[in-house]
Amino acid sequence: MAAAIDEWWPLLNEQIRFWVVNNVFSSLAPYTLQEIERAGGPSADDPYWKRDADGGRCLPQDGLQWVIRSPDFAVMSRPKDPDPRAAYFRRTWPRR
């Protein structure tokens, strides 16, 4: 039996967690499913996963709720800090 989400989530690569947090309602890529299985989570064929219209695997309702309540959601769902050089280009952009 696969481990609960609170056990395998911290073992995932940060980039995978970032993508899942920012795309919670999207289908998971096969690579992401493999990494979840490698971390002790359910396999791609496990009935744990919710299936979308195209047959892709998505987090089920309880998984979505867990991710949204996790500390990662508060940190990773924020937009990245903008490039500080962008302000310079906005200030010097020619006015017409």
VENMOTA-V60647 format. One record per backbone hydrogen bond with DSSP energy under -1.0 kcal/mol. NH is the residue of the N-H (numbers start at 1). CO is the residue of the C=O. E is the energy in kcal/mol with one decimal. If there is no record, write none. Layout:
NH;CO;E
NH;CO;E
This chain:
3;40;-2.7
7;4;-1.9
8;4;-1.5
9;5;-2.5
12;9;-1.6
17;13;-2.2
18;14;-2.6
19;15;-2.2
20;16;-2.6
21;17;-2.7
22;18;-2.0
26;23;-2.1
28;57;-3.3
33;29;-2.3
34;30;-2.2
35;31;-2.3
36;32;-2.3
37;33;-2.3
38;34;-2.5
39;35;-1.7
40;37;-1.5
41;36;-3.0
46;43;-1.4
49;46;-1.3
50;58;-2.3
52;56;-2.2
55;52;-1.9
58;50;-3.0
64;60;-2.6
65;61;-2.5
66;62;-1.9
67;63;-2.5
68;64;-2.6
69;65;-1.8
70;66;-1.1
75;71;-1.6
76;72;-3.7
77;73;-1.7
86;83;-1.9
89;85;-1.8
90;86;-2.1
91;87;-2.2
92;88;-1.9
